[in-house]
Every structure is written in C-alpha cells, then in structure tokens.
Amino acid sequence: MLRNKIKIEADEALKSGDSKKVGALRYLISIIDKKGLTMPPDSMTEKDELAVLQKELKNKQEAREMFAKAGRADLVAEQDYEIEILKKYLPEAMSESELEKIVDEVMQTETIFGNIMRGVSQKVAGRVDGGVIAQIVKSKLA
C-alpha cells in the first residue's frame, strides 16, 4: 500500500538528514491515517489512499496559485517541492487523446451527462481530474 511505501521513504529521508522531505512525507502519512480513521478498521484500500493523495495534490495546486497571485515566491517554491513529492505516489496522468477515446466508448452506451461521467471516472480510476473529464464530455455532448 502507498502508506507503507511513503513511511519507508520518510525513514530513509530521516536517516539521511533531509528534514524538509521528512516533513512532507509525514504530512502525507498523517492525511492518509486521518482518512483511515473515518473508515471501518482495516478497510482502507490503495484506491482510497490514491483518492486522498489526489485531493491533496489539488489542494496544493490551488494553494500554489493563490501564493503566486500574492507574490509569495517562497511559499510557491515550497508548494512546488511538495507537489513534486506527492506526484511520485500518483499514477501517470492520462493524455487527452486517450481520455477522448474512453469518453467516446462510454458515450456509445450512455447519453446522460452524469452516467457518462461515472462511466469514464471508473475507467480512468483517478488518472485524470474530474474537471477535465467534464469539459471533454460537455464539448462532445454539445
């Protein structure tokens, strides 16, 4: 599971004296643990962990944008560092052409926006942001 992999890397970073990396990795472990507390014991899957990390990536990207607008280069650099660490644990993003093929496949059997979104989301399993999926589906329905 991802939590164990992150924990191992945090231990290695601690041994090497990289306190900045240790802090970022421990934070990731804590948000995964926090989500785990809201679920029945031992029911958290790797898919759940991925969802937590994807949400955190989105939060960090939004924070980065706000810091950039405020002219806080120091905080932008910090967010960039944490985003890079976070991306190491997420699956490779899907290209737009691959996503369009999946949308076309789902649209052969579904015609309602919500059903199309659900079908595509299940097939891409967190490799694409929901906003990007919605944009493509809306353009194809129009």
C-alpha positions in Angstrom: 0.0 0.0 0.0 1.1 3.6 -0.6 1.2 4.5 3.1 3.8 1.8 3.8 5.9 3.0 0.8 5.7 6.6 2.0 6.7 5.5 5.5 9.8 3.7 4.3 10.9 6.8 2.3 10.3 9.0 5.3 12.5 6.8 7.4 15.2 6.9 4.7 15.0 10.7 4.5 15.2 10.9 8.3 18.4 8.8 8.3 19.9 10.9 5.5 19.0 14.2 7.4 16.6 15.6 4.8 14.2 17.2 7.3 12.2 19.0 4.6 11.4 15.8 2.8 10.6 14.1 6.2 8.1 16.8 7.0 6.4 16.5 3.6 6.2 12.7 3.8 5.0 12.6 7.3 2.2 15.0 6.4 1.1 12.6 3.6 1.1 9.7 6.1 -1.0 11.8 8.5 -3.7 12.7 5.9 -3.9 9.0 4.9 -4.2 8.0 8.5 -6.9 10.6 9.2 -9.0 9.3 6.3 -8.4 5.8 7.7 -9.9 6.8 11.0 -13.2 7.6 9.3 -13.5 4.2 7.8 -14.1 0.8 9.4 -10.8 -0.8 10.7 -8.6 -2.4 8.0 -11.0 -1.4 5.2 -8.8 1.2 3.6 -7.6 0.2 0.1 -4.9 1.6 -2.1 -7.6 3.2 -4.1 -8.8 5.1 -1.0 -5.2 6.2 -0.4 -4.9 7.4 -4.0 -8.1 9.4 -3.6 -6.6 11.1 -0.5 -3.4 11.9 -2.3 -5.2 13.2 -5.4 -7.3 15.5 -3.3 -4.2 16.8 -1.5 -2.5 17.4 -4.9 -5.4 19.5 -6.0 -5.3 21.5 -2.7 -1.6 22.1 -3.1 -2.0 23.3 -6.7 -4.8 25.7 -5.6 -2.6 27.0 -2.7 0.3 27.4 -5.1 -1.9 29.6 -7.4 -3.0 31.8 -4.5 0.6 32.2 -3.3 1.7 33.1 -6.8 -1.1 35.8 -7.1 0.0 37.2 -3.8 3.6 37.4 -4.9 4.9 34.9 -2.3 7.7 33.2 -4.2 9.0 31.5 -1.0 5.6 29.7 -0.5 5.3 29.0 -4.2 8.6 27.2 -4.1 7.6 25.2 -1.0 4.3 24.1 -2.7 6.2 23.1 -5.8 8.5 20.9 -3.8 5.6 19.3 -2.0 3.7 18.8 -5.3 6.7 17.0 -6.8 7.0 14.7 -3.8 3.3 14.0 -4.0 3.3 13.2 -7.7 5.7 10.4 -7.2 3.0 8.4 -5.5 0.2 9.1 -8.0 -0.3 7.1 -11.3 0.9 8.6 -14.5 -1.6 11.2 -15.9 -3.6 10.1 -19.0 -3.2 12.1 -22.2 -6.2 14.0 -23.6 -6.4 11.8 -26.7 -6.6 8.6 -24.6 -9.3 10.2 -22.5 -11.3 11.2 -25.5 -11.3 7.6 -26.7 -12.6 6.4 -23.4 -15.3 9.2 -23.4 -16.3 8.1 -26.9 -16.5 4.4 -25.8 -18.8 5.3 -22.8 -20.9 7.6 -25.0 -21.8 4.7 -27.2 -23.9 3.2 -24.4 -24.7 6.3 -22.3 -26.3 9.6 -23.2 -26.9 11.3 -19.8 -24.1 13.5 -18.6 -23.9 12.1 -15.1 -23.9 8.5 -16.4 -21.1 9.3 -18.9 -19.1 11.0 -16.1 -19.5 8.0 -13.8 -18.5 5.5 -16.5 -15.4 7.5 -17.6 -14.4 8.1 -14.0 -14.5 4.4 -13.2 -12.4 3.6 -16.3 -9.7 6.2 -15.7 -9.5 5.5 -11.9 -8.1 8.8 -10.8 -5.6 9.3 -13.6 -7.4 12.4 -14.8 -9.0 15.3 -12.9 -12.8 15.3 -12.9 -12.9 18.8 -14.3 -11.0 17.8 -17.4 -13.4 14.8 -17.9 -16.4 17.1 -17.5 -15.0 19.6 -20.1 -14.5 16.9 -22.7 -17.9 15.3 -22.1 -19.7 18.7 -22.3 -17.9 19.5 -25.6 -18.9 16.2 -27.1 -22.5 16.5 -26.0 -22.8 20.0 -27.5 
